[in-house]
């Protein structure tokens, strides 16, 4: 069963949602049958990478908020993250355009290392205060999950996987994704936001149950289910 997750590296609720979904997956008896694909989404494609600007100040300037408003919002998100075991360090987080990180994620998908890479990217951004648009940082992260340094360098210095990133973003628009994280189970059930693990678990059971086929004697008959016939 396929689970597609639209997210952005700079989205705090995407990281929180990842952990809540993984908690649900650990309780799911058919977890080994689940294939996860991370899909690209940019909260703000116009973001200019600026290592001198942390996310708190960036949020204040972007939203036109007071320092107090920005701090209250950050404190709220930090508290939610803490509840799932994450220690966000927004004061260290570097404002960075996520496009190249998304390209790297597509390369990781080629080697079934996408989930490991996404975890490293989220941690680098929200916890370690690393610049996730910096090529050396991305090379280091890629190396940590087992990607070939030469291939990663070639990819980053070219335009490889740019089309795939754009295609993911376009697909999100087509299916009505307005915010992330956004989970699609078997191209049928959608879950928006960092829902509780129980919600994810219920959705996994429902989607999985509808994928099961009844074993029949071998003959020329065709089995059809609630969603139509398998071709």
Beta strands, then each sheet from edge to edge (+ up, - down):
strand 1: 2-7
strand 2: 35-40
strand 3: 50-54
strand 4: 94-95
strand 5: 182-185
strand 6: 189-192
strand 7: 224-225
strand 8: 228-229
sheet 1: 2+ 1+ 5- 6+
sheet 2: 3+ 4-
sheet 3: 7+ 8-
end
